[in-house]
Amino acid sequence: MIPDLGKYAGAVMGAYAVSIVLLVLLVAVSMWRGARVRRQLDEIEARRARNG
């Protein structure tokens, strides 16, 4: 299933690993920011509800 990469195997596997790590980090940061914005919006809506 894995192709024979010869002497480039290390570089190719390293590139795959770095890409996967970067994608995971991108998703994690996006989820973290989304949760933070959602909390901020909930606070703003609660303040607006209290003030009429």
C-alpha positions, 0 to 999 in steps of 0.5 A: 500500500505504501509506495517505495520512496527510496532515499526520499522516504524520510523527507516525504514522511516528514512532509506528511507529518508536518502537514498533518500537525499543521492541519490539526493545529488549524482545526484546534485554533479554529474551534478555540476561536469559535468557542471564544466568540460564541461566549462573547456573543452570549455575554453580549446577548445577555447584557442586551436582554438585561437592559431591555 
